[in-house]
Protein backbone atom coordinates (compact mmCIF):
# COMPACT_ATOMS: atom_id res chain seq x y z
CA UNK A 1 0.00 0.00 0.00
CA UNK A 2 1.41 3.41 -0.92
CA UNK A 3 1.84 6.10 1.69
CA UNK A 4 -0.16 9.32 1.29
CA UNK A 5 1.22 12.67 2.34
CA UNK A 6 -0.47 15.96 3.03
CA UNK A 7 1.72 18.84 1.94
CA UNK A 8 1.39 22.34 3.34
CA UNK A 9 3.35 24.83 1.24
CA UNK A 10 5.23 27.69 2.86
CA UNK A 11 4.08 31.18 1.90
CA UNK A 12 6.28 32.67 -0.79
CA UNK A 13 7.36 29.35 -2.29
CA UNK A 14 6.37 28.16 -5.75
CA UNK A 15 3.22 26.19 -6.33
CA UNK A 16 3.26 22.53 -5.40
CA UNK A 17 3.72 20.32 -8.45
CA UNK A 18 0.53 18.42 -9.22
CA UNK A 19 -0.18 15.47 -11.50
CA UNK A 20 -1.56 16.54 -14.92
CA UNK A 21 -5.07 15.31 -14.08
CA UNK A 22 -5.17 17.67 -11.08
CA UNK A 23 -3.38 20.57 -12.78
CA UNK A 24 -6.04 20.65 -15.50
CA UNK A 25 -8.94 21.07 -13.03
CA UNK A 26 -10.86 24.34 -12.89
CA UNK A 27 -10.67 26.51 -9.78
CA UNK A 28 -14.11 25.32 -8.62
CA UNK A 29 -13.18 21.64 -9.13
CA UNK A 30 -9.96 22.09 -7.14
CA UNK A 31 -11.88 23.67 -4.26
CA UNK A 32 -14.41 20.81 -4.25
CA UNK A 33 -11.52 18.32 -4.04
CA UNK A 34 -9.84 20.24 -1.19
CA UNK A 35 -7.00 21.66 -3.28
CA UNK A 36 -6.06 25.33 -2.99
CA UNK A 37 -6.66 27.11 -6.32
CA UNK A 38 -3.73 29.49 -5.68
CA UNK A 39 -0.86 27.27 -4.52
CA UNK A 40 -2.21 23.69 -4.93
CA UNK A 41 -1.85 23.14 -1.17
CA UNK A 42 -4.37 21.32 1.00
CA UNK A 43 -7.53 23.15 2.01
CA UNK A 44 -8.88 22.79 5.54
CA UNK A 45 -12.34 23.61 6.88
CA UNK A 46 -12.01 26.34 9.49
CA UNK A 47 -14.70 28.49 11.10
CA UNK A 48 -17.25 27.55 8.45
CA UNK A 49 -14.94 28.31 5.51
CA UNK A 50 -12.31 26.56 3.44
CA UNK A 51 -8.81 27.93 4.00
CA UNK A 52 -5.21 27.26 2.96
CA UNK A 53 -2.49 27.52 5.60
CA UNK A 54 0.17 27.61 2.89
CA UNK A 55 -0.74 30.82 1.08
CA UNK A 56 -3.58 32.28 3.13
CA UNK A 57 -6.29 31.73 0.53
CA UNK A 58 -9.77 31.54 2.00
CA UNK A 59 -13.26 31.15 0.67
CA UNK A 60 -16.71 30.85 2.17
CA UNK A 61 -19.57 29.26 0.31
Secondary structure, 3 states (H helix, E strand, C coil): CCCCCCCCCCCCCCCCCCCHHHHCCCHHHHHHCCECCCCCCEEEEECCEEEECCCCCEECC
